[in-house]
Amino acid sequence: MYIVIGGGGQVGYYLAKGLIEQGHEVVLLEKDSRRVERLAEELSNSIVRGDACEARTLAEVGTSRANLVIAVTGDDEDNLVICQVAKARFHVATTIARVNNPRNEGLFRKLGIDVIVSPTQSILHMIEAQLPHHTLVPLMTLTNAGLGLVELTVPPTSPAAGKTVRSMTLPNSVNLALIVRGDTNLTPTGDTVILPEDHIFALVTAEGELSLRERLLNESAAR
Amino acid sequence: MRLLILGCGRVGATLANIMIKDGHEVTVIDLNSEAFERLGSNFGGVTVVGDGTDEDVLMRAGIEDAKAFAAVTNGDNRNILAAQIAKHIFGVQKVICRIYDPIRQETYNALGLESISPTVVGAKLIKTALIDDAPRTKSAVQSIAEGRAVPHATVPEKPLTTPEATEEKH
């Protein structure tokens, strides 16, 4: 695959390196000439000095034959423009953008960016999952499938505690994938009994998340 | 009409004062409070300090009731992001975006984002002033030098700025 990456910061650099190792043809675009010099030792021909927001730069590196354009600069506005220009002028099939302000996620999606990665949001969720009294934490979003992977810890007061999975009559929009109980991992079946302090991993739709909250955490509305 | 102007540089400040004079309600947003000095001491509008690409700041500036939005910071991409937030998230009816880079401006016009490139407008004006020898009482060059409005366009802030030189954020 031919992949153009905009932004030679830490993310751009390690991403380029990894993709090259996997055998892809990669061009990393970086504005800062000193940064380019430093990375050239490692990436040689795969790094090009230039502004990925500029149509001219994208044309020079042959973006119209790129299968994928990935924008990972530290500025949301630059990432948005890189992806929009790649799509509108070079008809790139798939664009991936990093968003730093989680509020921009909705806008990017609306404007047709194919994949949106929000490091701020991911870090927040990962920290949240490590907090002692967390309840339900979204771990990952599978945008195309309309599903999210969530983790929840069953509180002692849970209406489901001591009951079987079957008796909870969960809707189809909730798929219990795994229960971590102490040191053991269980694949839940209808007969599995839910215990307090169980860590449950589930695949849910937005609707499913609400029913999971209701059945296991006794919450009627979202946080 | 309630108007939001993002960026209080020379264009933003001049636009704000023109719109106030015409009787409109104007709110100006800028990252830097010192930029509001350009508005003059008798400015009759509202000023908001903050990042105009942040939805919370835009709401604080009253974007939900705004009829029009002009993005005129020094950063093309900042203007593009803010203008698309105004248009697609808040549904502002009239959104105008300033984009120095002519190629980018063309791209976004094609995508339905109404935008103006001072680079193109300025270059055309100067070209007209240079080669238009039709008799007139005052030459276009004099009008530009005096800062007067020229038909079909306003005098741009930085007529011949190259796209590369405009990437700095305000």
Interface residues (C-beta under 8 A of the other chain):
Chain A: K31 D51 C53 E54 A55 R56 D75 D76 E77 D78 L80 V81 Q84 V85 A88 R89 N101 R103 N104 G106 L107 K110 L111
Chain B: T53 D54 E55 D56 G75 D76 N77 R78 I80 L81 Q84 I85 H88 I89 D101 I103 R104 T107 Y108 A110 L111 P163 E164 E167
